[in-house]
Amino acid sequence: MLEGQMHEMQDLPARVTRLESQIVRLRQEIRDEFSATRSGLLGEIAGAVTTLAKAIADTNTQMRTLHEDTLSRIATVGEGRQPRKRRS
């Protein structure tokens, strides 16, 4: 019985070495996957920020146009003329 246990223990260093190798590979695979996920997420965030910045710029342009149109209408009303209707 003891001899059988000793025989099994002889294989133990090789088994531990194989297990260590598998753990090292797993760690590298996990690191690579996290890196790819992070890169993809950063790309998506950059795209969303760019889209948002463009939407804000477009809104600012529209607000500026409406503001200038309003000032023009106020000036026209102040001169006693009827403001012309704006086409949409």
C-alpha positions, 0 to 999 in steps of 0.5 A: 500500500505504501509502495503504491502511494510512493509511486503516485507521489513520484508523478506529483512534481510533473503534474504540478509542473503541468498545472503551473504551465496551464495557469500561466497560459490561462493568465496570459489568455485572460490578460489578452482578453481584458486588453482587447475588451478595454481597447474595444470599450475605449473605441466605443467611448471615443465614438460616443464622445465624438457623436455627442460633441457634434450634436452639441455643436449642431445644437449651438449653431441652431440656437445661435441662428434662432437667437439672431433671428429673434434679435432681427424680429425684435429690431423689425418690430421696434421699427414699426414694421411687421416681421416677415414670416420665416420659412421652415 
